[in-house]
Amino acid sequence: MASKWRELADKLAEQIKNGDYQPGERLPQIRDLVEAGEGSKATVHMAYKALEAEGLVTSSRGVGTLVRPQTPLKRLGIGRYDKAKWRDGDEVAFIADRVASGRAYQRGEQTQSVSLVEASEAVAEAHGLPVGAPVYARARLVKEGEQPTHTLTSYYRPEHVEGTRIVDPTPGPAGRGGGFKVLYDAGYEIDHMKERIFARVPTVDEVKLLRLPAGEPVVELHRTTYTADGTVVEYAIGVHASSRFAWEYDFQVPDSARPEEQ
């Protein structure tokens, strides 16, 4: 016979799957279930911990236990950077992902802080600078509603962005079209980029910041953005909750062996 906490966890899991509790909705507080006769405080706590380990809910102090979205966001690999979106329109990258996923968004779901910092070894190498050289760090925390999805910190040479909206810490994207439009207006049109992604175990701070359930890894992204002449205008490091994104790439298959037509 299943234990009392397991029975309660299974009951709540079934209610979540049936839609009785919607994604983002808060489950009852522990004391409410205790008063409703669902078990002791320890029983309810263990049931909630089981739901968290199974990826059905997230739990954090001051927020409570929330039902996790079961359909991940599309994280567009290439289409999110289409110039028509940010140069001619207002779809910055995180908004492009939301539009492609059929999800609502608010511009304020991206917050940021901007500071002048010393370049780390990775940042210095990307920008061709000595370690410790001053660079601007534009750090963003992106949420879907109240749920954090990822962080992204972009590093810039001061001479590329000084006096622009990129170094303005106002919450939300850096104006219409975001950072790429700012660079474009400053004479630095992005031409190509390189992305490297890998999964790893999150740090304690990342678990708290992204409200990660127990055992969930993160996907780290390193993005280097170039102009046509090879100038690096942005080096970015992102940390993504792995279950909140489905990474999608649609691209032309190269054939470098085929000789170019004369």
C-alpha positions in Angstrom: 0.0 0.0 0.0 1.3 3.4 -1.0 2.3 5.8 1.8 0.0 8.8 2.7 2.4 11.3 1.1 2.6 9.3 -2.1 -1.2 9.0 -2.4 -1.5 12.8 -1.9 1.3 13.5 -4.5 -0.5 11.2 -7.0 -3.8 12.9 -6.4 -2.4 16.4 -6.9 -0.4 15.2 -10.0 -3.7 13.9 -11.5 -5.4 17.2 -10.8 -2.5 19.1 -12.4 -2.6 16.9 -15.5 -6.4 17.3 -15.7 -6.1 21.0 -15.7 -7.6 21.6 -12.2 -4.5 23.6 -11.5 -3.3 25.7 -14.5 0.4 26.4 -15.3 1.6 29.3 -13.1 -1.2 28.7 -10.6 -0.3 28.3 -6.9 -1.1 25.1 -5.1 -2.8 25.4 -1.7 -0.6 26.3 1.2 0.5 23.3 3.3 -1.6 24.4 6.3 -4.7 24.6 4.1 -4.3 20.9 3.1 -3.6 19.9 6.7 -6.8 21.7 7.8 -8.6 19.9 4.9 -7.6 16.6 6.3 -5.1 15.6 3.6 -2.5 14.7 6.1 0.1 16.1 8.5 2.4 18.9 7.7 5.2 16.5 7.1 3.0 14.4 4.7 2.0 17.4 2.6 5.5 18.7 2.6 6.8 15.3 1.3 4.1 15.2 -1.3 5.0 18.7 -2.6 8.7 17.7 -2.7 7.8 14.7 -4.8 5.9 16.8 -7.3 8.8 19.2 -7.5 11.2 16.3 -8.1 8.9 15.0 -10.9 9.0 18.4 -12.6 5.3 19.3 -12.1 5.8 22.2 -9.7 8.4 24.7 -8.6 8.7 25.9 -5.0 10.4 28.9 -3.5 10.3 30.9 -0.3 7.9 33.8 -0.5 6.3 32.6 -3.7 4.8 29.2 -2.8 4.4 26.1 -4.9 3.5 26.9 -8.5 2.5 24.6 -11.3 5.2 24.5 -14.0 4.3 25.1 -17.7 4.5 21.7 -19.4 5.0 23.1 -22.9 8.5 24.6 -23.2 9.1 27.9 -25.1 10.6 27.6 -28.5 14.1 29.0 -28.4 14.6 29.9 -32.0 18.2 29.4 -33.1 18.4 31.5 -36.2 14.9 33.0 -36.9 15.0 35.0 -33.7 17.8 37.1 -35.2 16.1 38.0 -38.4 16.9 41.6 -39.2 13.3 42.3 -40.3 12.3 41.6 -36.7 14.5 44.1 -34.9 15.8 46.5 -37.6 12.4 47.1 -39.2 10.1 46.1 -36.3 10.1 45.7 -32.6 10.6 42.0 -32.0 13.7 41.6 -29.9 15.0 38.1 -29.5 13.1 37.0 -26.4 9.9 38.4 -27.9 10.5 36.5 -31.1 10.6 33.3 -29.1 7.3 34.1 -27.4 5.6 35.0 -30.7 6.9 31.7 -32.2 5.6 29.8 -29.2 2.2 31.5 -29.3 2.8 32.9 -25.8 1.9 36.3 -24.3 4.7 38.6 -23.2 5.3 41.9 -21.5 8.3 44.1 -22.3 8.9 44.4 -18.5 9.5 40.7 -18.3 13.1 41.5 -19.2 14.9 43.4 -16.4 18.5 44.5 -16.6 21.5 46.0 -14.8 24.4 47.7 -16.6 27.9 48.1 -15.1 31.4 48.7 -16.2 33.5 45.6 -15.2 36.8 44.1 -15.8 36.9 41.6 -18.7 37.2 38.0 -17.7 39.5 35.7 -19.6 36.6 34.5 -21.9 35.3 38.0 -22.5 38.8 39.4 -23.1 39.5 36.6 -25.6 36.3 37.1 -27.5 36.8 40.9 -27.8 40.6 40.7 -28.4 41.3 42.7 -25.2 43.7 42.1 -22.3 42.2 40.4 -19.3 40.9 43.1 -16.9 40.2 45.7 -19.6 37.0 47.7 -18.9 33.9 46.4 -20.7 30.2 47.1 -20.2 28.2 44.2 -18.9 24.4 44.3 -19.6 22.9 41.6 -17.4 19.2 40.6 -18.0 16.9 38.4 -16.1 14.0 37.2 -18.4 10.7 35.9 -17.0 7.5 34.4 -18.3 5.0 36.0 -16.0 6.5 35.6 -12.6 8.6 32.5 -13.6 12.3 33.2 -14.5 13.3 31.5 -17.7 16.9 32.5 -18.2 19.6 35.1 -17.7 21.7 36.7 -20.4 24.7 39.0 -19.9 26.2 40.8 -22.9 29.6 42.3 -22.9 30.6 45.3 -25.1 33.6 47.4 -25.7 33.0 50.9 -24.3 33.8 52.6 -27.5 31.0 50.7 -29.3 28.2 51.6 -26.8 29.1 54.6 -24.7 26.3 57.1 -24.8 23.8 54.7 -26.3 20.7 53.1 -24.8 22.6 49.9 -24.3 24.2 51.4 -21.2 20.8 52.7 -19.9 19.7 50.4 -17.1 16.0 51.2 -17.6 14.0 47.9 -17.3 13.1 46.2 -20.6 14.8 46.0 -24.0 17.1 48.8 -25.0 14.4 50.7 -26.9 12.7 49.7 -30.1 14.5 46.8 -31.7 16.7 46.2 -28.7 20.5 46.1 -28.5 21.1 45.0 -32.1 19.1 48.0 -33.3 21.2 50.3 -31.1 24.4 48.8 -32.6 23.0 49.2 -36.1 22.1 52.9 -35.5 25.7 53.4 -34.2 27.1 52.0 -37.4 27.8 48.4 -36.3 25.4 46.2 -38.3 25.5 42.6 -37.1 26.4 40.2 -39.9 27.0 36.8 -38.4 27.3 35.1 -35.1 28.6 31.9 -33.4 26.7 30.2 -30.6 28.0 27.4 -28.4 25.7 25.6 -26.0 26.2 23.0 -23.3 24.4 21.6 -20.3 25.8 21.7 -16.7 24.8 21.5 -13.1 23.5 24.9 -11.8 25.2 26.9 -9.1 23.4 27.5 -5.8 22.8 31.1 -6.8 21.3 30.0 -10.2 19.0 27.6 -8.5 17.6 30.4 -6.4 17.5 33.0 -9.2 15.9 30.8 -11.8 13.7 28.9 -9.2 14.9 25.6 -10.5 13.4 22.3 -9.2 15.7 19.8 -7.6 18.0 18.1 -10.1 17.3 20.3 -13.1 20.4 21.2 -15.1 20.9 24.5 -17.0 21.9 25.1 -20.6 24.7 27.6 -20.9 24.9 29.7 -24.1 28.0 31.6 -25.4 27.2 33.9 -28.3 29.7 35.9 -30.3 28.3 38.5 -32.6 30.3 40.0 -35.5 30.0 42.7 -38.1 30.8 41.9 -41.8 34.5 42.8 -41.3 34.8 40.5 -38.4 34.6 43.0 -35.6 33.1 41.5 -32.4 30.4 43.9 -31.2 28.9 41.6 -28.5 29.9 38.6 -26.5 27.1 37.1 -24.4 26.7 34.4 -21.8 23.2 33.0 -21.1 22.0 30.5 -18.5 18.7 28.8 -19.3 16.5 26.6 -17.3 16.7 23.4 -19.4 13.0 22.4 -19.1 11.7 25.8 -20.1 13.1 25.8 -23.7 13.0 23.6 -26.8 15.9 24.7 -29.0 15.0 25.0 -32.6 17.3 25.4 -35.6 16.2 25.8 -39.3 19.1 26.4 -41.7 20.5 25.8 -45.1 22.7 22.8 -45.3 26.2 23.8 -46.4 28.1 22.1 -49.2 31.6 23.3 -49.1 32.8 20.6 -51.5 30.7 22.0 -54.4 32.9 24.4 -56.5 31.6 27.9 -56.9 30.1 28.7 -60.3 32.3 31.1 -62.3 
